[in-house]
Amino acid sequence: MRFSFRLFFCTCLRENLHLMRRSGPKTTVVERKKQDPAEVRKRTFERAVKLLAAKPRSVAELRARLLRSSGANKAVIDTVIERLSEYGYLDDARFAFSYASLKVKQRPIGRRRLERDLKFKKVDNSVAEEALEMVYAETSEEELIDKAIDRRIRLRGRPKDRKEAKSLFDHLLRQGFAFELVSEKVRAVMKGIDEE
């Protein structure tokens, strides 16, 4: 799903937006202020498209990046972001869902870790919550913690004592799984070892 969206996005960019490469000397801040507002809008739009072509971003993340690097004012950036949203290139809900589902497919991680990652990506809390609901409806957190435990055991072996069990426990907490779920699963792993 992610690959096809990215392919569609890049194709649309190539067909519809015909980006021009800037040549010549770089402009200074004083020269930028003298430039035509339409030129500033065009340059900011091109910069935003290049940033989105490099990797998907949330609206707030793109806004912060443009404010930092483009030299345009907030009104121009808001106009550019509004235009990109109209074209369908910027959508926080779609971004949050694709980001969260990709992270879960790459490596089993818990809900809290994904919440933190989406907050770091500057996605609104309500949008992030909806995306997480959809992702964890597809794959439960219990399945993911089982995969994480299997992977850890495959790499390091079964925990033989309390110290190794604590290490597994801490690892699962860092991966963002809920405390109660982690304690239950680590107890089950240790119980299996005690019975052997």
C-alpha positions in Angstrom: 0.0 0.0 0.0 2.8 2.4 0.9 4.7 1.7 -2.3 1.7 2.2 -4.5 0.9 5.5 -2.8 4.4 6.7 -3.1 4.5 5.6 -6.8 1.3 7.5 -7.5 2.5 10.5 -5.6 5.8 10.7 -7.5 4.0 10.1 -10.9 1.6 13.0 -10.1 4.5 15.2 -9.2 6.3 14.5 -12.4 3.2 14.9 -14.6 1.6 17.9 -13.0 4.1 20.1 -11.3 7.2 20.2 -13.6 9.6 21.4 -11.0 12.3 23.7 -12.2 15.8 23.5 -10.8 17.2 26.7 -9.5 20.5 27.7 -11.0 22.8 30.6 -10.3 23.9 32.1 -7.1 21.8 31.7 -3.9 19.8 34.6 -2.8 20.3 36.4 0.5 17.6 37.3 3.0 17.6 40.9 1.9 17.1 39.9 -1.8 14.3 37.6 -0.9 12.4 40.4 0.8 12.6 42.4 -2.5 11.3 39.5 -4.6 7.8 39.4 -6.0 5.3 37.7 -3.7 4.2 35.4 -6.5 7.8 34.2 -6.9 8.1 33.6 -3.2 4.9 31.5 -3.3 6.1 29.5 -6.3 9.5 28.9 -4.7 7.9 27.9 -1.4 5.5 25.5 -3.2 8.4 23.9 -5.1 10.3 23.5 -1.8 7.3 21.9 -0.2 6.8 19.5 -3.0 10.5 18.5 -2.9 10.2 17.9 0.8 7.1 15.7 0.3 8.7 13.8 -2.5 11.6 12.9 -0.3 9.4 11.4 2.4 5.8 11.8 3.6 5.3 14.4 6.3 2.6 15.7 8.6 1.1 19.2 8.0 2.8 20.6 11.1 6.1 19.0 10.3 6.1 20.4 6.8 5.1 23.8 8.1 8.0 23.9 10.6 10.4 22.7 7.9 9.3 25.4 5.5 9.4 28.1 8.2 13.0 27.1 9.0 14.3 26.9 5.4 12.3 28.7 2.8 12.4 32.3 4.0 8.7 32.8 3.4 6.2 34.2 5.9 3.5 32.2 7.6 0.7 33.5 5.3 2.5 32.2 2.2 3.3 28.8 3.9 -0.3 28.5 5.0 -1.5 29.1 1.4 1.0 26.5 0.1 -0.1 24.0 2.7 -3.8 24.6 1.9 -3.1 24.1 -1.8 -1.2 20.8 -1.2 -4.1 19.6 1.0 -6.5 20.4 -1.8 -4.4 18.4 -4.2 -4.4 15.5 -1.8 -0.7 15.5 -1.1 -1.1 16.5 2.5 -3.4 14.5 4.8 -2.5 14.0 8.4 -5.0 11.1 8.8 -3.6 9.2 5.9 0.0 10.0 6.9 -0.6 8.8 10.5 -2.2 5.6 9.4 0.5 4.7 6.8 3.3 5.7 9.2 1.9 3.6 12.1 1.0 0.6 9.9 4.5 0.6 8.3 6.2 0.8 11.8 4.1 -2.1 13.0 4.9 -4.2 10.0 8.6 -3.5 10.2 9.0 -4.3 13.8 6.5 -5.3 16.5 6.1 -2.2 18.7 3.5 -1.2 21.2 0.8 1.5 21.1 2.6 3.9 23.5 5.7 3.9 21.3 3.7 4.7 18.2 1.8 7.5 20.1 5.1 9.0 21.0 6.5 8.7 17.5 3.4 10.3 16.0 3.6 13.1 18.6 7.2 13.6 17.5 6.0 13.8 13.9 3.6 16.6 15.1 0.4 14.8 14.3 -2.7 16.0 16.2 -3.6 13.7 19.1 -7.1 12.9 17.9 -5.9 12.0 14.4 -3.1 9.9 15.9 -5.6 8.1 18.1 -7.9 7.3 15.1 -4.9 5.9 13.2 -3.8 3.8 16.1 -7.3 2.4 16.5 -7.3 1.3 12.8 -3.8 -0.2 13.0 -4.4 -2.1 16.2 -7.7 -3.3 14.9 -5.8 -5.1 12.1 -3.1 -6.6 14.4 -3.7 -6.8 18.1 -1.1 -5.7 20.6 -1.0 -9.1 22.1 0.1 -10.6 18.7 2.7 -8.0 18.4 4.2 -8.6 21.9 4.3 -12.3 21.1 6.3 -11.6 18.0 8.6 -9.2 19.9 9.2 -11.9 22.5 9.9 -14.6 19.9 12.3 -12.3 18.1 14.1 -11.4 21.3 14.4 -15.1 22.3 15.7 -16.0 18.9 18.4 -13.3 19.2 19.4 -13.7 22.8 17.9 -17.0 23.9 15.4 -17.7 26.7 15.9 -15.8 29.9 17.6 -18.1 32.4 17.4 -16.0 35.6 15.7 -12.9 37.0 18.3 -10.5 35.5 17.7 -11.7 32.0 13.9 -11.7 32.6 14.2 -8.1 33.8 16.2 -7.3 30.6 13.4 -8.8 28.5 10.8 -6.9 30.6 12.6 -3.5 30.1 13.1 -4.2 26.4 9.3 -4.7 25.9 8.5 -1.6 27.9 10.9 0.4 25.7 9.1 -1.0 22.7 6.0 0.7 24.0 3.9 -2.2 25.2 1.6 -1.7 28.2 3.0 -2.6 31.6 0.3 -5.1 32.5 0.7 -6.9 29.2 4.4 -7.0 29.5 4.3 -8.4 33.1 1.8 -11.1 32.1 3.9 -12.2 29.1 7.2 -12.2 30.9 5.7 -14.2 33.8 4.4 -16.7 31.2 7.9 -17.0 29.7 9.5 -17.5 33.1 6.8 -19.9 34.2 7.6 -22.0 31.1 11.2 -22.1 32.1 10.5 -23.0 35.7 8.4 -26.0 34.5 11.3 -27.3 32.4 
